[in-house]
């Protein structure tokens, strides 16, 4: 198969590989994986695909800043094994998990980046207001150990 030259060709190849029917046209696509929406857009330099999952909005003020700090603390646990990152849009006060795949990435490499974005996205439930959900403990971690990083165990080979 020929290597994709642009975003449209890469999305068409992905849709064909996943047997999703007619590929979306234009500058973006939405892929649902494990119940979560992933936005696919061309990278700013045009060399790849930006894979993005919205984590939620952060409230203004101190509560929102604490929520953002908790997100960053939780995300540090994935730094050694995950190439996806958190992105904060100050205009909308929204947090995203994002990754990059080359246009001509192999299916295995593209799927791995999708998995890494999803792994990072589970630190906050989709479509929720972060400032309330962190206080209520609506995450995969129990609410009582939100700030208990003193008892973390790091295993090294």
N, CA, C and O atoms as a GROMACS GRO file, in nm:
protein
  628
    1UNK      N    1   0.083  -0.118   0.000
    1UNK     CA    2   0.000   0.000   0.000
    1UNK      C    3   0.088   0.125   0.000
    1UNK      O    4   0.189   0.130   0.070
    2UNK      N    5   0.050   0.223  -0.079
    2UNK     CA    6   0.126   0.347  -0.088
    2UNK      C    7   0.117   0.425   0.043
    2UNK      O    8   0.017   0.418   0.115
    3UNK      N    9   0.223   0.498   0.072
    3UNK     CA   10   0.225   0.579   0.194
    3UNK      C   11   0.135   0.700   0.177
    3UNK      O   12   0.139   0.765   0.072
    4UNK      N   13   0.055   0.734   0.277
    4UNK     CA   14  -0.032   0.852   0.267
    4UNK      C   15   0.051   0.979   0.252
    4UNK      O   16   0.154   0.995   0.316
    5UNK      N   17   0.004   1.068   0.166
    5UNK     CA   18   0.075   1.195   0.143
    5UNK      C   19   0.015   1.308   0.225
    5UNK      O   20   0.081   1.409   0.249
    6UNK      N   21  -0.109   1.293   0.268
    6UNK     CA   22  -0.172   1.400   0.345
    6UNK      C   23  -0.272   1.341   0.444
    6UNK      O   24  -0.294   1.220   0.448
    7UNK      N   25  -0.332   1.428   0.523
    7UNK     CA   26  -0.425   1.387   0.627
    7UNK      C   27  -0.542   1.307   0.570
    7UNK      O   28  -0.579   1.203   0.624
    8UNK      N   29  -0.600   1.355   0.461
    8UNK     CA   30  -0.715   1.288   0.401
    8UNK      C   31  -0.684   1.145   0.361
    8UNK      O   32  -0.765   1.055   0.386
    9UNK      N   33  -0.568   1.122   0.300
    9UNK     CA   34  -0.529   0.987   0.261
    9UNK      C   35  -0.505   0.898   0.383
    9UNK      O   36  -0.540   0.780   0.382
   10UNK      N   37  -0.445   0.956   0.487
   10UNK     CA   38  -0.418   0.879   0.609
   10UNK      C   39  -0.549   0.838   0.676
   10UNK      O   40  -0.562   0.724   0.723
   11UNK      N   41  -0.648   0.928   0.681
   11UNK     CA   42  -0.778   0.897   0.742
   11UNK      C   43  -0.851   0.793   0.657
   11UNK      O   44  -0.913   0.701   0.711
   12UNK      N   45  -0.845   0.807   0.525
   12UNK     CA   46  -0.910   0.709   0.436
   12UNK      C   47  -0.850   0.570   0.459
   12UNK      O   48  -0.923   0.471   0.464
   13UNK      N   49  -0.717   0.562   0.472
   13UNK     CA   50  -0.651   0.434   0.496
   13UNK      C   51  -0.692   0.376   0.631
   13UNK      O   52  -0.714   0.255   0.643
   14UNK      N   53  -0.702   0.462   0.733
   14UNK     CA   54  -0.743   0.416   0.866
   14UNK      C   55  -0.886   0.363   0.863
   14UNK      O   56  -0.914   0.256   0.918
   15UNK      N   57  -0.978   0.437   0.801
   15UNK     CA   58  -1.117   0.394   0.794
   15UNK      C   59  -1.129   0.262   0.718
   15UNK      O   60  -1.209   0.175   0.754
   16UNK      N   61  -1.049   0.247   0.613
   16UNK     CA   62  -1.052   0.121   0.536
   16UNK      C   63  -1.000   0.006   0.622
   16UNK      O   64  -1.059  -0.103   0.624
   17UNK      N   65  -0.890   0.029   0.692
   17UNK     CA   66  -0.832  -0.075   0.777
   17UNK      C   67  -0.927  -0.119   0.887
   17UNK      O   68  -0.933  -0.237   0.921
   18UNK      N   69  -1.002  -0.024   0.942
   18UNK     CA   70  -1.095  -0.054   1.051
   18UNK      C   71  -1.234  -0.092   1.001
   18UNK      O   72  -1.324  -0.121   1.081
   19UNK      N   73  -1.251  -0.092   0.870
   19UNK     CA   74  -1.379  -0.128   0.807
   19UNK      C   75  -1.494  -0.042   0.863
   19UNK      O   76  -1.597  -0.093   0.905
   20UNK      N   77  -1.471   0.091   0.861
   20UNK     CA   78  -1.568   0.185   0.915
   20UNK      C   79  -1.656   0.249   0.807
   20UNK      O   80  -1.732   0.341   0.837
   21UNK      N   81  -1.646   0.202   0.684
   21UNK     CA   82  -1.726   0.260   0.577
   21UNK      C   83  -1.656   0.378   0.514
   21UNK      O   84  -1.533   0.381   0.503
   22UNK      N   85  -1.735   0.476   0.472
   22UNK     CA   86  -1.680   0.593   0.404
   22UNK      C   87  -1.608   0.683   0.504
   22UNK      O   88  -1.663   0.718   0.609
   23UNK      N   89  -1.486   0.718   0.470
   23UNK     CA   90  -1.406   0.803   0.558
   23UNK      C   91  -1.457   0.947   0.555
   23UNK      O   92  -1.502   0.994   0.450
   24UNK      N   93  -1.450   1.016   0.668
   24UNK     CA   94  -1.488   1.157   0.669
   24UNK      C   95  -1.393   1.239   0.582
   24UNK      O   96  -1.275   1.204   0.568
   25UNK      N   97  -1.443   1.345   0.525
   25UNK     CA   98  -1.359   1.433   0.445
   25UNK      C   99  -1.344   1.565   0.518
   25UNK      O  100  -1.422   1.596   0.609
   26UNK      N  101  -1.247   1.640   0.480
   26UNK     CA  102  -1.222   1.769   0.546
   26UNK      C  103  -1.103   1.759   0.638
   26UNK      O  104  -1.024   1.665   0.630
   27UNK      N  105  -1.090   1.856   0.723
   27UNK     CA  106  -0.971   1.867   0.807
   27UNK      C  107  -0.979   1.801   0.942
   27UNK      O  108  -0.892   1.824   1.026
   28UNK      N  109  -1.082   1.718   0.966
   28UNK     CA  110  -1.088   1.650   1.095
   28UNK      C  111  -1.177   1.526   1.085
   28UNK      O  112  -1.256   1.512   0.992
   29UNK      N  113  -1.161   1.439   1.183
   29UNK     CA  114  -1.242   1.317   1.191
   29UNK      C  115  -1.258   1.283   1.338
   29UNK      O  116  -1.175   1.321   1.421
   30UNK      N  117  -1.364   1.212   1.370
   30UNK     CA  118  -1.387   1.167   1.507
   30UNK      C  119  -1.393   1.015   1.506
   30UNK      O  120  -1.466   0.955   1.427
   31UNK      N  121  -1.314   0.955   1.593
   31UNK     CA  122  -1.308   0.809   1.606
   31UNK      C  123  -1.352   0.775   1.747
   31UNK      O  124  -1.298   0.830   1.843
   32UNK      N  125  -1.448   0.684   1.761
   32UNK     CA  126  -1.492   0.639   1.894
   32UNK      C  127  -1.420   0.510   1.927
   32UNK      O  128  -1.427   0.412   1.852
   33UNK      N  129  -1.351   0.509   2.040
   33UNK     CA  130  -1.277   0.392   2.085
   33UNK      C  131  -1.310   0.371   2.232
   33UNK      O  132  -1.293   0.462   2.314
   34UNK      N  133  -1.356   0.253   2.266
   34UNK     CA  134  -1.388   0.220   2.405
   34UNK      C  135  -1.480   0.324   2.468
   34UNK      O  136  -1.464   0.359   2.585
   35UNK      N  137  -1.577   0.374   2.392
   35UNK     CA  138  -1.674   0.469   2.445
   35UNK      C  139  -1.625   0.611   2.456
   35UNK      O  140  -1.697   0.696   2.509
   36UNK      N  141  -1.506   0.641   2.409
   36UNK     CA  142  -1.450   0.776   2.417
   36UNK      C  143  -1.428   0.830   2.277
   36UNK      O  144  -1.383   0.759   2.188
   37UNK      N  145  -1.462   0.957   2.258
   37UNK     CA  146  -1.442   1.023   2.130
   37UNK      C  147  -1.299   1.074   2.119
   37UNK      O  148  -1.249   1.143   2.208
   38UNK      N  149  -1.235   1.040   2.010
   38UNK     CA  150  -1.101   1.090   1.980
   38UNK      C  151  -1.111   1.180   1.857
   38UNK      O  152  -1.159   1.137   1.752
   39UNK      N  153  -1.066   1.304   1.869
   39UNK     CA  154  -1.062   1.395   1.756
   39UNK      C  155  -0.931   1.376   1.684
   39UNK      O  156  -0.824   1.379   1.745
   40UNK      N  157  -0.938   1.356   1.553
   40UNK     CA  158  -0.821   1.340   1.469
   40UNK      C  159  -0.812   1.462   1.378
   40UNK      O  160  -0.905   1.493   1.304
   41UNK      N  161  -0.698   1.531   1.385
   41UNK     CA  162  -0.676   1.651   1.303
   41UNK      C  163  -0.533   1.648   1.250
   41UNK      O  164  -0.446   1.582   1.308
   42UNK      N  165  -0.509   1.720   1.141
   42UNK     CA  166  -0.371   1.728   1.095
   42UNK      C  167  -0.285   1.801   1.199
   42UNK      O  168  -0.331   1.894   1.264
   43UNK      N  169  -0.162   1.757   1.213
   43UNK     CA  170  -0.071   1.828   1.302
   43UNK      C  171  -0.041   1.965   1.242
   43UNK      O  172  -0.054   1.982   1.120
   44UNK      N  173  -0.003   2.062   1.323
   44UNK     CA  174   0.022   2.197   1.270
   44UNK      C  175   0.123   2.202   1.157
   44UNK      O  176   0.112   2.286   1.067
   45UNK      N  177   0.223   2.113   1.160
   45UNK     CA  178   0.324   2.115   1.054
   45UNK      C  179   0.286   2.027   0.935
   45UNK      O  180   0.360   2.021   0.837
   46UNK      N  181   0.171   1.959   0.943
   46UNK     CA  182   0.124   1.879   0.831
   46UNK      C  183   0.190   1.743   0.814
   46UNK      O  184   0.164   1.674   0.715
   47UNK      N  185   0.276   1.704   0.907
   47UNK     CA  186   0.348   1.578   0.893
   47UNK      C  187   0.281   1.461   0.963
   47UNK      O  188   0.327   1.347   0.952
   48UNK      N  189   0.173   1.488   1.034
   48UNK     CA  190   0.113   1.380   1.110
   48UNK      C  191  -0.031   1.406   1.146
   48UNK      O  192  -0.095   1.498   1.095
   49UNK      N  193  -0.080   1.324   1.236
   49UNK     CA  194  -0.217   1.331   1.284
   49UNK      C  195  -0.212   1.359   1.434
   49UNK      O  196  -0.145   1.289   1.510
   50UNK      N  197  -0.285   1.462   1.476
   50UNK     CA  198  -0.298   1.491   1.619
   50UNK      C  199  -0.419   1.415   1.670
   50UNK      O  200  -0.530   1.432   1.619
   51UNK      N  201  -0.399   1.332   1.771
   51UNK     CA  202  -0.504   1.251   1.832
   51UNK      C  203  -0.535   1.316   1.967
   51UNK      O  204  -0.446   1.333   2.050
   52UNK      N  205  -0.661   1.352   1.988
   52UNK     CA  206  -0.695   1.431   2.105
   52UNK      C  207  -0.824   1.380   2.170
   52UNK      O  208  -0.922   1.350   2.101
   53UNK      N  209  -0.822   1.369   2.302
   53UNK     CA  210  -0.941   1.332   2.380
   53UNK      C  211  -0.964   1.439   2.485
   53UNK      O  212  -0.874   1.471   2.562
   54UNK      N  213  -1.085   1.494   2.489
   54UNK     CA  214  -1.116   1.596   2.588
   54UNK      C  215  -1.136   1.532   2.724
   54UNK      O  216  -1.211   1.435   2.737
   55UNK      N  217  -1.068   1.587   2.826
   55UNK     CA  218  -1.084   1.538   2.962
   55UNK      C  219  -1.191   1.616   3.036
   55UNK      O  220  -1.259   1.560   3.121
   56UNK      N  221  -1.207   1.745   3.006
   56UNK     CA  222  -1.308   1.825   3.072
   56UNK      C  223  -1.263   1.967   3.092
   56UNK      O  224  -1.150   2.004   3.061
   57UNK      N  225  -1.354   2.047   3.146
   57UNK     CA  226  -1.328   2.189   3.172
   57UNK      C  227  -1.280   2.208   3.316
   57UNK      O  228  -1.323   2.137   3.407
   58UNK      N  229  -1.192   2.303   3.333
   58UNK     CA  230  -1.140   2.337   3.465
   58UNK      C  231  -1.204   2.468   3.508
   58UNK      O  232  -1.203   2.565   3.432
   59UNK      N  233  -1.257   2.472   3.628
   59UNK     CA  234  -1.321   2.593   3.679
   59UNK      C  235  -1.218   2.702   3.701
   59UNK      O  236  -1.102   2.673   3.730
   60UNK      N  237  -1.259   2.827   3.687
   60UNK     CA  238  -1.167   2.936   3.720
   60UNK      C  239  -1.143   2.943   3.870
   60UNK      O  240  -1.226   2.898   3.949
   61UNK      N  241  -1.032   2.999   3.907
   61UNK     CA  242  -1.003   3.019   4.049
   61UNK      C  243  -0.925   2.906   4.112
   61UNK      O  244  -0.872   2.819   4.043
   62UNK      N  245  -0.919   2.909   4.243
   62UNK     CA  246  -0.838   2.814   4.319
   62UNK      C  247  -0.877   2.670   4.302
   62UNK      O  248  -0.790   2.583   4.292
   63UNK      N  249  -1.008   2.640   4.299
   63UNK     CA  250  -1.052   2.501   4.284
   63UNK      C  251  -1.005   2.444   4.152
   63UNK      O  252  -0.959   2.330   4.146
   64UNK      N  253  -1.017   2.522   4.046
   64UNK     CA  254  -0.973   2.476   3.915
   64UNK      C  255  -0.822   2.457   3.908
   64UNK      O  256  -0.774   2.363   3.846
   65UNK      N  257  -0.748   2.545   3.972
   65UNK     CA  258  -0.602   2.531   3.975
   65UNK      C  259  -0.561   2.404   4.049
   65UNK      O  260  -0.467   2.336   4.009
   66UNK      N  261  -0.631   2.373   4.157
   66UNK     CA  262  -0.602   2.249   4.231
   66UNK      C  263  -0.635   2.127   4.145
   66UNK      O  264  -0.562   2.028   4.147
   67UNK      N  265  -0.746   2.134   4.071
   67UNK     CA  266  -0.782   2.023   3.982
   67UNK      C  267  -0.675   2.002   3.875
   67UNK      O  268  -0.638   1.889   3.846
   68UNK      N  269  -0.627   2.111   3.818
   68UNK     CA  270  -0.524   2.102   3.716
   68UNK      C  271  -0.396   2.043   3.775
   68UNK      O  272  -0.328   1.963   3.711
   69UNK      N  273  -0.364   2.084   3.896
   69UNK     CA  274  -0.246   2.030   3.964
   69UNK      C  275  -0.262   1.879   3.987
   69UNK      O  276  -0.166   1.803   3.967
   70UNK      N  277  -0.379   1.834   4.028
   70UNK     CA  278  -0.404   1.691   4.048
   70UNK      C  279  -0.390   1.614   3.917
   70UNK      O  280  -0.334   1.504   3.915
   71UNK      N  281  -0.443   1.671   3.808
   71UNK     CA  282  -0.429   1.606   3.678
   71UNK      C  283  -0.282   1.588   3.642
   71UNK      O  284  -0.240   1.481   3.597
   72UNK      N  285  -0.204   1.692   3.662
   72UNK     CA  286  -0.062   1.685   3.629
   72UNK      C  287   0.011   1.583   3.718
   72UNK      O  288   0.098   1.511   3.670
   73UNK      N  289  -0.026   1.578   3.845
   73UNK     CA  290   0.034   1.479   3.935
   73UNK      C  291   0.002   1.337   3.888
   73UNK      O  292   0.090   1.251   3.885
   74UNK      N  293  -0.124   1.313   3.853
   74UNK     CA  294  -0.163   1.180   3.807
   74UNK      C  295  -0.095   1.144   3.676
   74UNK      O  296  -0.057   1.029   3.655
   75UNK      N  297  -0.079   1.242   3.589
   75UNK     CA  298  -0.017   1.216   3.459
   75UNK      C  299   0.132   1.183   3.471
   75UNK      O  300   0.187   1.117   3.383
   76UNK      N  301   0.198   1.229   3.578
   76UNK     CA  302   0.340   1.200   3.591
   76UNK      C  303   0.367   1.050   3.604
   76UNK      O  304   0.477   1.004   3.573
   77UNK      N  305   0.269   0.975   3.649
   77UNK     CA  306   0.287   0.830   3.660
   77UNK      C  307   0.302   0.761   3.526
   77UNK      O  308   0.348   0.647   3.520
   78UNK      N  309   0.264   0.827   3.418
   78UNK     CA  310   0.273   0.768   3.285
   78UNK      C  311   0.391   0.821   3.204
   78UNK      O  312   0.412   0.778   3.090
   79UNK      N  313   0.468   0.914   3.260
   79UNK     CA  314   0.575   0.978   3.183
   79UNK      C  315   0.678   0.882   3.124
   79UNK      O  316   0.726   0.903   3.013
   80UNK      N  317   0.711   0.778   3.195
   80UNK     CA  318   0.816   0.688   3.148
   80UNK      C  319   0.770   0.595   3.037
   80UNK      O  320   0.853   0.544   2.961
   81UNK      N  321   0.640   0.572   3.026
   81UNK     CA  322   0.592   0.473   2.930
   81UNK      C  323   0.495   0.529   2.828
   81UNK      O  324   0.448   0.455   2.741
   82UNK      N  325   0.463   0.657   2.835
   82UNK     CA  326   0.356   0.711   2.753
   82UNK      C  327   0.402   0.839   2.684
   82UNK      O  328   0.450   0.932   2.749
   83UNK      N  329   0.389   0.843   2.550
   83UNK     CA  330   0.430   0.961   2.473
   83UNK      C  331   0.319   1.065   2.461
   83UNK      O  332   0.344   1.175   2.413
   84UNK      N  333   0.198   1.033   2.505
   84UNK     CA  334   0.089   1.130   2.502
   84UNK      C  335   0.112   1.234   2.613
   84UNK      O  336   0.184   1.209   2.709
   85UNK      N  337   0.049   1.349   2.597
   85UNK     CA  338   0.068   1.455   2.696
   85UNK      C  339  -0.066   1.523   2.726
   85UNK      O  340  -0.164   1.504   2.655
   86UNK      N  341  -0.066   1.602   2.833
   86UNK     CA  342  -0.183   1.684   2.865
   86UNK      C  343  -0.166   1.819   2.798
   86UNK      O  344  -0.056   1.874   2.791
   87UNK      N  345  -0.277   1.872   2.748
   87UNK     CA  346  -0.278   2.005   2.687
   87UNK      C  347  -0.390   2.084   2.752
   87UNK      O  348  -0.503   2.038   2.760
   88UNK      N  349  -0.357   2.205   2.799
   88UNK     CA  350  -0.456   2.292   2.860
   88UNK      C  351  -0.480   2.410   2.767
   88UNK      O  352  -0.387   2.483   2.733
   89UNK      N  353  -0.605   2.429   2.727
   89UNK     CA  354  -0.643   2.542   2.643
   89UNK      C  355  -0.694   2.652   2.734
   89UNK      O  356  -0.806   2.642   2.786
   90UNK      N  357  -0.615   2.759   2.756
   90UNK     CA  358  -0.657   2.863   2.850
   90UNK      C  359  -0.780   2.940   2.804
   90UNK      O  360  -0.853   2.994   2.887
   91UNK      N  361  -0.805   2.947   2.673
   91UNK     CA  362  -0.921   3.021   2.623
   91UNK      C  363  -1.052   2.955   2.667
   91UNK      O  364  -1.147   3.024   2.702
   92UNK      N  365  -1.056   2.822   2.665
   92UNK     CA  366  -1.177   2.749   2.704
   92UNK      C  367  -1.164   2.682   2.840
   92UNK      O  368  -1.260   2.625   2.892
   93UNK      N  369  -1.043   2.689   2.898
   93UNK     CA  370  -1.011   2.625   3.025
   93UNK      C  371  -1.039   2.475   3.020
   93UNK      O  372  -1.088   2.416   3.116
   94UNK      N  373  -1.009   2.414   2.904
   94UNK     CA  374  -1.034   2.272   2.882
   94UNK      C  375  -0.902   2.197   2.877
   94UNK      O  376  -0.803   2.247   2.824
   95UNK      N  377  -0.903   2.076   2.932
   95UNK     CA  378  -0.785   1.990   2.934
   95UNK      C  379  -0.806   1.876   2.835
   95UNK      O  380  -0.914   1.818   2.828
   96UNK      N  381  -0.702   1.845   2.759
   96UNK     CA  382  -0.705   1.738   2.660
   96UNK      C  383  -0.587   1.644   2.681
   96UNK      O  384  -0.481   1.687   2.726
   97UNK      N  385  -0.607   1.516   2.649
   97UNK     CA  386  -0.496   1.422   2.635
   97UNK      C  387  -0.465   1.419   2.486
   97UNK      O  388  -0.556   1.401   2.404
   98UNK      N  389  -0.338   1.437   2.449
   98UNK     CA  390  -0.304   1.445   2.307
   98UNK      C  391  -0.181   1.363   2.275
   98UNK      O  392  -0.091   1.344   2.357
   99UNK      N  393  -0.179   1.314   2.152
   99UNK     CA  394  -0.065   1.242   2.099
   99UNK      C  395  -0.049   1.272   1.952
   99UNK      O  396  -0.136   1.333   1.890
  100UNK      N  397   0.063   1.228   1.895
  100UNK     CA  398   0.094   1.254   1.754
  100UNK      C  399   0.134   1.122   1.688
  100UNK      O  400   0.213   1.045   1.743
  101UNK      N  401   0.078   1.099   1.570
  101UNK     CA  402   0.118   0.984   1.489
  101UNK      C  403   0.158   1.037   1.352
  101UNK      O  404   0.090   1.124   1.296
  102UNK      N  405   0.266   0.986   1.297
  102UNK     CA  406   0.308   1.027   1.163
  102UNK      C  407   0.203   0.986   1.062
  102UNK      O  408   0.131   0.888   1.082
  103UNK      N  409   0.194   1.061   0.951
  103UNK     CA  410   0.098   1.026   0.846
  103UNK      C  411   0.116   0.884   0.797
  103UNK      O  412   0.019   0.814   0.769
  104UNK      N  413   0.241   0.842   0.786
  104UNK     CA  414   0.269   0.708   0.734
  104UNK      C  415   0.301   0.608   0.846
  104UNK      O  416   0.370   0.509   0.823
  105UNK      N  417   0.249   0.634   0.965
  105UNK     CA  418   0.272   0.542   1.076
  105UNK      C  419   0.213   0.405   1.043
  105UNK      O  420   0.108   0.394   0.979
  106UNK      N  421   0.281   0.303   1.088
  106UNK     CA  422   0.228   0.168   1.069
  106UNK      C  423   0.101   0.154   1.153
  106UNK      O  424   0.083   0.228   1.249
  107UNK      N  425   0.014   0.060   1.118
  107UNK     CA  426  -0.106   0.039   1.201
  107UNK      C  427  -0.072   0.015   1.348
  107UNK      O  428  -0.142   0.063   1.437
  108UNK      N  429   0.035  -0.059   1.372
  108UNK     CA  430   0.075  -0.088   1.511
  108UNK      C  431   0.115   0.041   1.582
  108UNK      O  432   0.077   0.062   1.698
  109UNK      N  433   0.192   0.126   1.515
  109UNK     CA  434   0.236   0.252   1.577
  109UNK      C  435   0.119   0.346   1.600
  109UNK      O  436   0.111   0.411   1.705
  110UNK      N  437   0.027   0.354   1.505
  110UNK     CA  438  -0.091   0.440   1.522
  110UNK      C  439  -0.177   0.390   1.637
  110UNK      O  440  -0.220   0.468   1.722
  111UNK      N  441  -0.203   0.259   1.640
  111UNK     CA  442  -0.284   0.201   1.746
  111UNK      C  443  -0.219   0.221   1.883
  111UNK      O  444  -0.288   0.243   1.983
  112UNK      N  445  -0.086   0.213   1.888
  112UNK     CA  446  -0.016   0.234   2.014
  112UNK      C  447  -0.035   0.376   2.064
  112UNK      O  448  -0.053   0.399   2.184
  113UNK      N  449  -0.032   0.475   1.972
  113UNK     CA  450  -0.052   0.613   2.014
  113UNK      C  451  -0.197   0.635   2.060
  113UNK      O  452  -0.220   0.707   2.157
  114UNK      N  453  -0.293   0.574   1.991
  114UNK     CA  454  -0.433   0.582   2.035
  114UNK      C  455  -0.444   0.526   2.177
  114UNK      O  456  -0.509   0.586   2.262
  115UNK      N  457  -0.382   0.412   2.202
  115UNK     CA  458  -0.385   0.351   2.336
  115UNK      C  459  -0.323   0.443   2.440
  115UNK      O  460  -0.374   0.453   2.552
  116UNK      N  461  -0.213   0.511   2.404
  116UNK     CA  462  -0.148   0.599   2.499
  116UNK      C  463  -0.233   0.721   2.532
  116UNK      O  464  -0.237   0.765   2.646
  117UNK      N  465  -0.303   0.775   2.431
  117UNK     CA  466  -0.394   0.886   2.457
  117UNK      C  467  -0.507   0.839   2.548
  117UNK      O  468  -0.544   0.909   2.642
  118UNK      N  469  -0.562   0.722   2.520
  118UNK     CA  470  -0.670   0.668   2.604
  118UNK      C  471  -0.622   0.640   2.745
  118UNK      O  472  -0.694   0.666   2.841
  119UNK      N  473  -0.500   0.586   2.759
  119UNK     CA  474  -0.444   0.561   2.893
  119UNK      C  475  -0.435   0.691   2.973
  119UNK      O  476  -0.464   0.693   3.092
  120UNK      N  477  -0.393   0.798   2.907
  120UNK     CA  478  -0.382   0.926   2.976
  120UNK      C  479  -0.521   0.985   3.004
  120UNK      O  480  -0.542   1.050   3.106
  121UNK      N  481  -0.615   0.961   2.914
  121UNK     CA  482  -0.749   1.018   2.929
  121UNK      C  483  -0.827   0.960   3.046
  121UNK      O  484  -0.920   1.024   3.095
  122UNK      N  485  -0.794   0.841   3.092
  122UNK     CA  486  -0.872   0.781   3.201
  122UNK      C  487  -0.849   0.848   3.335
  122UNK      O  488  -0.916   0.814   3.433
  123UNK      N  489  -0.758   0.942   3.343
  123UNK     CA  490  -0.738   1.011   3.471
  123UNK      C  491  -0.852   1.107   3.501
  123UNK      O  492  -0.860   1.160   3.612
  124UNK      N  493  -0.940   1.132   3.403
  124UNK     CA  494  -1.061   1.212   3.426
  124UNK      C  495  -1.171   1.158   3.335
  124UNK      O  496  -1.146   1.136   3.217
  125UNK      N  497  -1.290   1.138   3.386
  125UNK     CA  498  -1.400   1.088   3.304
  125UNK      C  499  -1.437   1.186   3.193
  125UNK      O  500  -1.426   1.307   3.212
  126UNK      N  501  -1.480   1.134   3.078
  126UNK     CA  502  -1.514   1.217   2.962
  126UNK      C  503  -1.635   1.305   2.989
  126UNK      O  504  -1.732   1.261   3.052
  127UNK      N  505  -1.629   1.429   2.941
  127UNK     CA  506  -1.744   1.519   2.945
  127UNK      C  507  -1.785   1.564   3.083
  127UNK      O  508  -1.903   1.591   3.105
  128UNK      N  509  -1.692   1.573   3.176
  128UNK     CA  510  -1.728   1.611   3.312
  128UNK      C  511  -1.663   1.742   3.350
  128UNK      O  512  -1.563   1.783   3.291
  129UNK      N  513  -1.720   1.807   3.449
  129UNK     CA  514  -1.660   1.929   3.503
  129UNK      C  515  -1.557   1.885   3.606
  129UNK      O  516  -1.593   1.829   3.710
  130UNK      N  517  -1.433   1.910   3.578
  130UNK     CA  518  -1.327   1.858   3.664
  130UNK      C  519  -1.335   1.911   3.806
  130UNK      O  520  -1.306   1.838   3.901
  131UNK      N  521  -1.374   2.038   3.823
  131UNK     CA  522  -1.370   2.095   3.957
  131UNK      C  523  -1.466   2.025   4.050
  131UNK      O  524  -1.441   2.019   4.171
  132UNK      N  525  -1.576   1.971   4.000
  132UNK     CA  526  -1.668   1.902   4.089
  132UNK      C  527  -1.633   1.754   4.098
  132UNK      O  528  -1.647   1.694   4.205
  133UNK      N  529  -1.589   1.695   3.990
  133UNK     CA  530  -1.564   1.552   3.989
  133UNK      C  531  -1.446   1.512   4.076
  133UNK      O  532  -1.449   1.406   4.139
  134UNK      N  533  -1.341   1.595   4.081
  134UNK     CA  534  -1.230   1.560   4.167
  134UNK      C  535  -1.272   1.564   4.313
  134UNK      O  536  -1.230   1.478   4.391
  135UNK      N  537  -1.353   1.661   4.351
  135UNK     CA  538  -1.398   1.667   4.491
  135UNK      C  539  -1.487   1.550   4.525
  135UNK      O  540  -1.488   1.505   4.640
  136UNK      N  541  -1.562   1.499   4.428
  136UNK     CA  542  -1.650   1.386   4.453
  136UNK      C  543  -1.579   1.252   4.433
  136UNK      O  544  -1.636   1.147   4.462
  137UNK      N  545  -1.456   1.255   4.384
  137UNK     CA  546  -1.380   1.132   4.366
  137UNK      C  547  -1.425   1.048   4.247
  137UNK      O  548  -1.412   0.926   4.251
  138UNK      N  549  -1.477   1.110   4.142
  138UNK     CA  550  -1.522   1.035   4.025
  138UNK      C  551  -1.403   1.013   3.933
  138UNK      O  552  -1.391   1.078   3.829
  139UNK      N  553  -1.317   0.922   3.971
  139UNK     CA  554  -1.201   0.884   3.892
  139UNK      C  555  -1.176   0.736   3.918
  139UNK      O  556  -1.249   0.673   3.995
  140UNK      N  557  -1.075   0.681   3.855
  140UNK     CA  558  -1.044   0.540   3.876
  140UNK      C  559  -0.969   0.517   4.007
  140UNK      O  560  -0.958   0.404   4.053
  141UNK      N  561  -0.919   0.623   4.065
  141UNK     CA  562  -0.851   0.609   4.193
  141UNK      C  563  -0.946   0.646   4.305
  141UNK      O  564  -1.031   0.733   4.286
  142UNK      N  565  -0.937   0.581   4.420
  142UNK     CA  566  -1.022   0.619   4.533
  142UNK      C  567  -0.997   0.763   4.574
  142UNK      O  568  -0.883   0.810   4.571
  143UNK      N  569  -1.103   0.834   4.612
  143UNK     CA  570  -1.091   0.975   4.646
  143UNK      C  571  -1.000   0.998   4.766
  143UNK      O  572  -0.935   1.102   4.775
  144UNK      N  573  -0.995   0.904   4.860
  144UNK     CA  574  -0.919   0.927   4.982
  144UNK      C  575  -0.768   0.925   4.959
  144UNK      O  576  -0.694   0.970   5.046
  145UNK      N  577  -0.720   0.876   4.844
  145UNK     CA  578  -0.575   0.880   4.824
  145UNK      C  579  -0.538   0.973   4.710
  145UNK      O  580  -0.433   0.956   4.648
  146UNK      N  581  -0.624   1.074   4.681
  146UNK     CA  582  -0.595   1.170   4.575
  146UNK      C  583  -0.459   1.237   4.593
  146UNK      O  584  -0.385   1.255   4.496
  147UNK      N  585  -0.427   1.274   4.714
  147UNK     CA  586  -0.304   1.347   4.738
  147UNK      C  587  -0.200   1.263   4.812
  147UNK      O  588  -0.107   1.319   4.871
  148UNK      N  589  -0.214   1.133   4.810
  148UNK     CA  590  -0.127   1.045   4.887
  148UNK      C  591  -0.010   0.996   4.803
  148UNK      O  592   0.007   0.876   4.783
  149UNK      N  593   0.071   1.089   4.753
  149UNK     CA  594   0.184   1.051   4.670
  149UNK      C  595   0.307   1.014   4.754
  149UNK      O  596   0.406   0.966   4.700
  150UNK      N  597   0.300   1.036   4.886
  150UNK     CA  598   0.411   0.999   4.972
  150UNK      C  599   0.425   0.847   4.983
  150UNK      O  600   0.534   0.797   5.010
  151UNK      N  601   0.316   0.774   4.961
  151UNK     CA  602   0.318   0.628   4.976
  151UNK      C  603   0.331   0.554   4.843
  151UNK      O  604   0.305   0.434   4.836
  152UNK      N  605   0.372   0.625   4.738
  152UNK     CA  606   0.388   0.561   4.608
  152UNK      C  607   0.511   0.470   4.611
  152UNK      O  608   0.610   0.501   4.677
  153UNK      N  609   0.503   0.361   4.539
  153UNK     CA  610   0.614   0.268   4.525
  153UNK      C  611   0.653   0.266   4.379
  153UNK      O  612   0.570   0.238   4.293
  154UNK      N  613   0.779   0.295   4.350
  154UNK     CA  614   0.830   0.294   4.213
  154UNK      C  615   0.924   0.175   4.201
  154UNK      O  616   1.024   0.167   4.271
  155UNK      N  617   0.890   0.084   4.111
  155UNK     CA  618   0.972  -0.034   4.088
  155UNK      C  619   1.062  -0.010   3.970
  155UNK      O  620   1.018   0.037   3.865
  156UNK      N  621   1.188  -0.043   3.985
  156UNK     CA  622   1.285  -0.026   3.877
  156UNK      C  623   1.355  -0.159   3.853
  156UNK      O  624   1.379  -0.235   3.946
  157UNK      N  625   1.388  -0.186   3.726
  157UNK     CA  626   1.456  -0.313   3.698
  157UNK      C  627   1.596  -0.316   3.753
  157UNK      O  628   1.667  -0.416   3.738
   0.00000   0.00000   0.00000
